[in-house]
Amino acid sequence: MLDASYYSIIERSKDGRFTAWVPDLPSVTVTGNTEEEVIRALSQTVRQCVREMVINGEPVPKARPLDQLSHESRERQIHRLLLLIG
């Protein structure tokens, strides 16, 4: 089993919707009406993305620690998600 733990950035727009992405997985972005909806969708999307990388023999990006994320990212609301890929 492969364990991957990435920081995600979740922002709330002026219309109240949420957008989340993972800086270490540039292709992963989700939107939703609630923060819970976005976290659930983000977890599934990251699992699928990493699983596809493993299946295709692509390197899985190593998650950077918070202090290595850009200054801009550190000023936003950040959640740490533990993602288990089986």
Beta strands, then each sheet from edge to edge (+ up, - down):
strand 1: 2-12
strand 2: 18-22
strand 3: 25-32
strand 4: 78-85
sheet 1: 3+ 2- 1+ 4-
end
